[in-house]
Amino acid sequence: MGGKLVSYTPHTVTDPTAIRELVSAARTRGYSIGAQGYEDGVFSVAAPILGARGTAVGALAIAAPRARIEPTDTESLGAAVVESASQISERLTGRRAMAANDQGNSRKSV
């Protein structure tokens, strides 16, 4: 990451080390969490849509006003977006590329 990163809200993460940690956590979970980093009051979860080579060709996200999402909803929303992104990946490639792991939503090849 070269240069200074732009902060859009007080919640925007601009520290490269912190960003790497967030990316690592998203890979482990199988989905990313957006918590008001780009726009105040907006919460999101997103999962990659994978192409035939297993690389991301797109993403599927759920976004909503933060006030409408309970903290306890994050895991179930994440699981839903992972499953839906996996189904889209399957339709694109003709095979089940990735699926939610039963132990914490980590993605694995099946």
C-alpha positions as CSV (number, residue, x, y, z in Angstrom):
1,M,0.0,0.0,0.0
2,G,1.7,3.1,-1.2
3,G,0.9,6.6,-0.2
4,K,-1.5,8.0,2.4
5,L,-4.9,6.3,2.6
6,V,-8.0,8.4,2.6
7,S,-10.3,8.4,5.7
8,Y,-14.0,8.8,4.7
9,T,-15.4,8.5,8.2
10,P,-14.1,8.4,11.8
11,H,-14.4,4.6,11.4
12,T,-12.3,4.3,8.3
13,V,-9.2,2.0,8.8
14,T,-6.1,3.6,7.2
15,D,-3.3,1.8,9.0
16,P,-1.8,-0.7,6.7
17,T,-1.1,-3.2,9.5
18,A,-4.7,-3.0,10.7
19,I,-6.0,-3.4,7.1
20,R,-3.9,-6.6,6.7
21,E,-5.3,-8.0,9.9
22,L,-8.9,-7.2,8.7
23,V,-8.2,-8.9,5.3
24,S,-6.7,-12.0,7.1
25,A,-9.8,-12.2,9.4
26,A,-12.1,-11.9,6.4
27,R,-10.3,-14.8,4.6
28,T,-10.6,-16.9,7.7
29,R,-14.3,-16.1,8.1
30,G,-15.1,-16.3,4.4
31,Y,-16.6,-12.8,4.4
32,S,-15.7,-9.3,5.1
33,I,-17.4,-6.9,7.5
34,G,-17.9,-3.2,6.6
35,A,-18.6,-1.2,9.7
36,Q,-19.1,2.4,8.7
37,G,-15.7,2.7,7.1
38,Y,-16.9,4.4,3.9
39,E,-20.2,5.9,5.0
40,D,-21.4,6.7,8.5
41,G,-24.4,4.6,9.6
42,V,-23.9,1.8,6.9
43,F,-23.1,-1.8,7.8
44,S,-22.2,-4.5,5.3
45,V,-21.0,-8.1,4.9
46,A,-19.5,-9.3,1.6
47,A,-18.2,-12.6,0.1
48,P,-16.2,-13.2,-3.1
49,I,-17.7,-14.7,-6.2
50,L,-15.1,-17.1,-7.6
51,G,-14.3,-17.9,-11.2
52,A,-13.1,-21.1,-12.7
53,R,-9.5,-20.5,-11.5
54,G,-10.7,-20.0,-7.9
55,T,-9.9,-16.3,-8.0
56,A,-12.4,-13.5,-7.2
57,V,-14.3,-12.2,-10.2
58,G,-16.8,-10.3,-8.2
59,A,-18.4,-9.9,-4.8
60,L,-21.9,-10.2,-3.2
61,A,-22.7,-7.8,-0.4
62,I,-25.6,-7.1,2.0
63,A,-25.7,-3.5,3.2
64,A,-28.1,-1.9,5.6
65,P,-28.4,1.0,7.9
66,R,-26.4,0.1,11.1
67,A,-29.4,0.8,13.2
68,R,-31.3,-2.1,11.6
69,I,-28.6,-4.7,12.2
70,E,-28.1,-6.2,15.6
71,P,-24.5,-7.2,16.4
72,T,-25.7,-10.8,16.8
73,D,-26.9,-10.8,13.2
74,T,-23.4,-10.5,11.7
75,E,-22.6,-14.2,11.7
76,S,-25.9,-15.3,10.2
77,L,-25.7,-12.5,7.5
78,G,-22.2,-13.6,6.8
79,A,-23.2,-17.2,6.4
80,A,-26.0,-16.2,4.1
81,V,-23.8,-14.1,1.8
82,V,-21.1,-16.8,1.7
83,E,-23.7,-19.4,0.7
84,S,-25.2,-17.2,-1.9
85,A,-21.8,-16.2,-3.4
86,S,-20.9,-19.9,-3.5
87,Q,-24.1,-20.7,-5.4
88,I,-23.3,-17.9,-7.9
89,S,-19.7,-19.2,-8.2
90,E,-21.1,-22.7,-8.9
91,R,-23.4,-21.4,-11.7
92,L,-20.5,-19.5,-13.3
93,T,-18.1,-22.4,-13.2
94,G,-20.4,-25.4,-13.4
95,R,-18.9,-26.8,-10.1
96,R,-19.1,-26.1,-6.4
97,A,-16.0,-23.9,-6.0
98,M,-16.2,-23.0,-2.3
99,A,-18.5,-23.6,0.6
100,A,-19.0,-22.5,4.2
101,N,-17.1,-24.6,6.6
102,D,-19.2,-25.9,9.5
103,Q,-16.5,-24.6,11.9
104,G,-16.8,-20.8,11.8
105,N,-17.7,-20.1,8.2
106,S,-14.1,-20.5,6.9
107,R,-14.2,-21.2,3.2
108,K,-12.8,-24.4,1.9
109,S,-12.7,-26.3,-1.4
110,V,-15.2,-29.1,-1.8
